[in-house]
Amino acid sequence: MLNVLSAKLEGIFKRLRGQGVLSEANVAEALKEVRLALLEADVNFKIVKDFVERVRVKAVGQEVLQSLSPGHQVVKVVWDELVALMGPLQTGIALSSMPPTVIMMVGLQGVGKTTTSGKLARYFKGAGKRVLLVAADPRRPAAVEQLVILGQSLNIPVYRAENPSADAVSTCEHGVDQARAQGYDVVILDTGGRLHIDDDLMKELIAIKTRTSPHEILLVADAMIGQDAVEMAEQFNREIGVTGIILTKVEGDARGGAILSIKAVTGKPIKFLGTGEKLDALEPFHPDRMASRILGMGDVLSLIEKAQEAVDQDQAQAMVQKLQSDGLTLADFREQLKQVNKLGSLDQILDMLPGGQRLKDMAGAGLPEKELAKTAAIIDSMTPKERLDHTLLNGSRKKRIAKGSGTSAQDVNRLIKQFLEARKMMKALSGRGGRKWLGKPNRALLS
């Protein structure tokens, strides 16, 4: 996510921080590079011009240039302006005091609107809300069926018109009526899209808006198309009025033009980011956290929140007890790999760590995604008894495991060595006051 922009800005400010004394000329030279980096990231030209000027005015002030660490102060100024550009505050979805809260999803075809509707439904269900999805895209082939399948996988009901020829407007209206009659908290309208904006699409969306009075109109836009997404958002907002934006495919966006431009151009906040294809890959958007990611500072808070959702506290407590008694097994090791996978790819996790981009650059093609898969394959090729007692693994057993996992006996030996070293290290940690942290990692980190 925004890897190219982040790497460039990190390099610029690293050089700036390396200088003990800064002059206006030093700042001007650095900001010239920042300007170029933002333009290459496909950020709107006017936004870049205004942004750099605001930073320049603040960065050449006496309190910055004469501070003990002027380079760090300039970075702080840039961070503040990035937050202001994208926010400045995190803006969620306020639920109506008179349920149901009606959320109308709009956008062009191909941006992931239906999948995002499913992700949003999952998000609200996880918050304890009763959610109804409404399939209101009668034109796109299999659109209704796609939403029904998503609903089934989430155990969330989907309203669909009984008459296949029913129009989208009446479908949405009846869906909202059903949600109101059956006491749902949230109803999400998955409206139709087009390959491009046209009068028929806008008339239909305006009619749906008029008949359902949605509390939120969320535009779903593809972050990877940069300024085209910004222009499309501006047009949707002008025609029907949107209340917020969900940017999809952010995990593949190395530049960041849409993320940095869309709020300034439309005046509407980014509310969520789609960070992958899975239904749990939807993150609330926090301008301050995104600014930290862009400047290479990581986003530890979001990583903690992911861990809170993914880690089973009962399992964590049981793990602590096993560590205390030296009872950690390869089966437990395998379970921990599953927990890591719930947090997302290692690439995404590293994005959230301070200096994560440097770690990825150092690893290059050796980023250990494949190593984790290999480790899982080796443990899966063991018998249940072998996973519980590694001392059973003699030479012939190791050969069988290597053959079954498509690896070598050396790989199996290496895994066992790593497992024993990890068990020793974790036991030592749990014995030095780490028991509370290991058992309740999220509260300890947040306190």
Secondary structure, DSSP 8 states (H G I E B T S, - for coil): --HHHHHHHHHHHHHHHT-SS--HHHHHHHHHHHHHHHHHTT--HHHHHHHHHHHHHHHTSHHHHTSS-HHHHHHHHHHHHHHHHH-SS-------SSS-EEEEEE--TTS-HHHHHHHHHHHHHHTT--EEEEEE--SSTTHHHHHHHHHHHHT--EE--SSTT--HHHHHHHHHHHHHHTT-SEEEEEE---SS--HHHHHHHHHHHHHH--SEEEEEEEGGGTHHHHHHHHHHHHHT--SEEEEE-GGG-SS-HHHHHHHHHH---EEEEE-SSSTT-EEE--HHHHHHHHTT---HHHHHHHHHHH--HHHHHHHHHHHHTT---HHHHHHHHHHHHHT--HHHHHHTSTTHHHHHHHHGGG-THHHHHHHHHHHHTS-HHHHH-GGG--HHHHHHHHHHHT--HHHHHHHHHHHHHHHHHHHHHIIIIIHHHHHSHHHHHH-
